[in-house]
Amino acid sequence: VGAMVIGGIWSLIKLFKPLVAGIQASLEAVRHKSEGSNIPREEKDFPINYVGMALLGLLIPVFFLYLGIIKSVGIAAILAIVMMIFGFLFSAVAAYMAGVVGSSNNPISGVTIATILFSSLLLLALLGTGSEVGAAGAIMVGAVVCCAAAIGGDNLQDLKTGYILGATPWKQQIMQVVGTLSAAVVLGLVLDILHTAYVIGSPTLSAPQATLMKSVADGVFSGDLPWGFVSIGAVIAVILILMDIRQEKIGSDFRIPVLAVAVGIYLPIELTVPIFIGGMINHFGKKSGAGGSKQKKGLLLASGLITGEALMGILVALPIFITGNKDWWPFIGGLSLVGPIAFIGVILWLYKVVTKK
């Protein structure tokens, strides 16, 4: 937790100047439009004044959401303001990181945990220890910020692609809103299907990040949060940041991203091992001379595997959701060796793709 919080704060500090520059550019665009200046089509964004009005309008349902949990108008208003501030700052950080490096470098976990920890401490001061609703309120603040950071990163990736292709930004932004609304309608059903089939939080669908966030909120209000370990994690994060700064100054290709290390500390072994194996395939592929188009083919194949796994997880869950029977396929018990064999086959296939002459 300590490493994640420090990593999230460090991301915000690093990107403070680009964030301010982006705000200034948006305000400058509004000023030029009011003066009748011609802005190139490829640089026309959705007017920021309309964005501001939409933001204020969306604060109303969020306020009532928090009011339904906390049962206090004043505290719900404070949480809505905290959510708006953290959501703006951290979604900008996440979007910038995703736009520059890619979605895999989106610091969602770090910024969400930092938000939940701050919100928990704030609610602890307002509600006192032992509050039955404080942890839920803090988690809901973190949930909104998490969604904002995730959508921000995805939107910047889309806009970056559109810029390369010569698309019109404001048209993209309108369709991004449509996409977000569509996802909001569908996502509830998908989560219900997954929870019915696997139970979110169980070993089958472990949700380690969500479990960690719940532990942070509960620990603050119960007084059981091990601050000693949190402090150790924070110190480790500071050391990693200093080491990474040194690596950057000497121009080394070996970097030490603090959030990646922090995520690796708490992710279960069944998730970190495939990531490690993928990294090794990439490393040995480069050693064998793979690069350029070959490396891109490997990246596309890996992306397809991730997408396919997610879709298959939902498809397999559908019969369980419909019938209520988790043993709907009686032959599944005799296929225990298929998984390891398929895993080895995928490793060899992926390596062959990135090294094929």
N, C-alpha and C positions, 0 to 999 in steps of 0.2 A: 504493500500500500504506500509506504513512504517513497519507494522508488518511482511508483506511478505518479504520485502527486508532484514530486520534484520534476519529473520528466514533462508533465503537462505544463507546469509553470515555466520551465525552461523553454518549451516550444513557444509559449506566449511572449516571453522576453525576446527571443531570437527574431520573432516576426513582428515586433511592435512597429518598427519603422515602415516595413512594407504595408502593414495594416493602415497606418496613418496616411501613407501616400495614396492608398486605394480610396479611402474616404474623401481625401482632398480631390482626387480625380473625378469622383462621382459628383461632388458638389460643383466642380468646375464645369462638368458637362451640363448640369442644370442651368448654370449661369450663361453658358454659351447659347443654349437653346432659347433662353429668355431674350437674349440679345439678337437672335435671328442668325447666329453663325451656322455655317454648314458643317455638319459632322459626317465623316465618311460612314457609309452604310455598315461596314464591318465593325464599327466602333459604337454603334447606337445601342445602348442598354435600355432596359425598362426604366422609366423615370424614377429616380430615387425618392421623390416626394410621394409617389403612389405606393412605393414599397413601405415608406414610413407610415402612411395611413393604414395599409394592410396590417402592419405590425401592431399598431395600436388597437385595431379592430380585433385581432386574434388574441390580444391580451385578455379580452373579456371572457371567452370560454375557459381560458387557462386559469383565470382568477376563480371562476366558479368551480373548476376542478379541484383546486387547492382548498377552496372553502368547504367543499363536500367532505374533505378529509380532515381538515384542521378544526372546522366549526368556529372559526374566529375571523371576522372580516379584516381586522388590522393585520394579523399574521399572514392571512392569505394574500393580502395586497403586498406585503413585504416579500413573500416568496415569489410572487409574480414579477416584481421588480428585479429580484436577484436572478431569477430565471432569464429575464430579458438581457441583463448585463452579461451574465456568463454565456448565454446562448449566442449573443452577438460576438463576443470576443473569441470564444472557443470555436464557433463555426467558421469564423474568418481564418483562424489558425489552421483548422483541419482542411479547409478549402485550399488555402495557399500551399500547404504541404502536399496535398493530393495533386494540385495543378502542376507543381514544380517537379515532384518526384514520382507520384503515382498513388493510387488508392491504398496500396499496401503500406505506405508510410503515413497513413492517416492516424493521428494520435488520439483516436476516439476513447480508448480505455483510460488513458491518462487524464484527459480533460474531464471525463465523466466521474471518475473517482475523486478528482480534486473538487468537483462541484458538489458531490454527495457529502464529502467530508466537511466542506465549508458550510453547507446547508444544515448538516447534522449539528455542528457546533453552534450555529446560529439558533436553531430550534431548541437546542439544549438550554441555551441562555434564556430563551423566551418561555419555554414550557416546563423546564426543570427535568430532573432525572425521573425515570420510570414512566415517561409519557407513552401511552399506548398508540398514539397517532404520529409521533414525531418522526420515527424511522420511515413510515410510509410516506409522509410529506417530503422528506429529504430525497427518498428514492424517486418520487414523481418529479421533483425538480431536476434530478439527474437524468431521468428518462427523456424529458423534453429537450434538455441540452444535448443528450446523446443523439437523439433524432436529428436535431439541427446540425450537429457536427457531421453525421453520416450523410445527410442530404447535401450539405455544403460541399463536402469532398466529391460526391458524385456529380453535382452540378458543374463544378469547376473542371472536372474531367471532360464532361460533355462540351462545355464552352471552349475548352482548349482544342478539342477535336474540331469543333465548328469553326474556330479561328483558322485552323490549318486548311480546312476545306473552303473557306470563304463564306461561311454562313452569316446570317444576320442575328446578332446576340439577343435583341429583344424578342424576336420570334421564338428563338430557342427557349428563352426564359419563360415565356407564356406556356409552352408545351411542357416545360419542367414542372410548372405548377399543376398542370393537368395530370402529369405522371404521378406526382406526389399524392394528389387526391384519389387517383385510381388505386394506388398502392394502399392507401389508408382504408379503402373499402374492402379490398381483397385480403389484406394481411391478417385481420382479425380471424377470418375463417381458417386461413392456413395455420395460424398458431393454435387454434382450437383443435384442428385435425392432429397436429403434431403432439399436443398435450394429451389428447385422448389416446393416441397410439403409443406414445413413448413415455409420457410424463416429463415435462420440462424440469430439470434439476436432478433427474435420476441418472444412474450410470450410462444408460443408453443415450440420453440427451442431456449431458452434464451441465452445460451452460456455466463454465467456470468463472467467466467475467461477471455474470449476474450474481453468482453465489458470493463472489468476493465483495461486490457492492452491497449486497444485503448484510454481509458480515460487518462491513464498516459502519453502516447505519445502526444496526442492532448493538454493536460494540460501544458506540458513543453513548447511547441512551442507557445501556445496562451497566456501563462503567467497566466492561470487561475487555475493551480494546487494548491489546498489548502495545502500549506506546513505546516500550523499549525496542520491540522488533520494528515498529514503524520508524523509529529514529535510526535504527541500523540500516534499514532500507533507504532512508533519505541520505545517509552518509555514503552508502554505496553508489547511489545515483550521482551525487556530487563528484565523487572520485571518477566515475565513468565519464561524466561531462568534461572534466579537466583532461582526461586521457584522450577523449575524442577531439577536443580543441587542439591538443598537441599534434595528433595525427593529421588534422586538417592543415595546420601550419607547415608541417614538413612535406605536405603533398602526398601522403601515403594513401594507397587504395584501400587499405584495411581500416575501416571506420568502426566505431563502437557506439551505435545509436542507443541511447539510454532507455527509451521506451521499448525497443525490441528486447533488450535484456530483461527489463522489468516484467514484460509479458511472459517471457520464457521462465521466469521464476515461479509463477503460479499456475501456468497451463499444465494440464495433466500430461503424463508421458505419452499417451496414445495420440496426442495432438502434436507434440513437439518432435517426435521421432519422424513422422512423414515430412515435416518441414526441414529437418536436418538432412534426411535422405535426398530431398529435392535440391537442397543447397550443395550437397556433395556431387550430385549428377551435373549440376551447373558448373561446379568447379572443375571436375574431370573432363567435362565437355569442352571447356575453354582450354584446358591443358592439351587436349588432342587437336586443337586448332579450330574448333567450332566457333563461329562468330557471325555477326551480320544476320543474313537471312536464316541460317541454321538455328541460331539462338532464338530468333523470333518465332520460328516454327515450334521450337520446344516450349516457348512461353505461351503460344496459342493452344498447344496441346494440353499443357498444364491447366490453363484457364478453362478449357472445355471439360476437363476431368472434374474440376471443382464445381462447375455449373451442373454437370450431369449428376454428380453425387447429391447435390442439393435437390434437384428435381426428382431423382429416384427415391430419396428419403420421403418426399411428399407422396409420390405414387404408391410406394409400399405401405404408407400409413393409411391410405384411403380405404382399403378393405377392412382394416382394423376399426377405423372410424365408423364405417357403415354397418358392419356386422357386430362390433363389440367383442370380437373374438381375436385374441392375439396369436392364436395357433391356427390361423385360417389356412396356412399351407402346411400340411402334415409332413411333407418330405424335407422340411428345412433342417431337421435335426441331423440328417445324414450328410449334410453338405458342409461340415465344419472345416474341411481342408480346402474348400474352394477359395475362401478368402485369402489365406496365405499364398496359395499358388497364383491367384489373380494379381495379388500385390507384387510378387516377384516378376510376373509377366509384364506388368505396367512399368516397373523400374527398367527392365531390359528394353522395352519398347521405347520409352522416353529417351533413354541413353542412345539408342540406335538412331532416333530421329535427329538428335542434336549433333551426332558425330558422322552421320551418313555422308559419304563423299559425293 
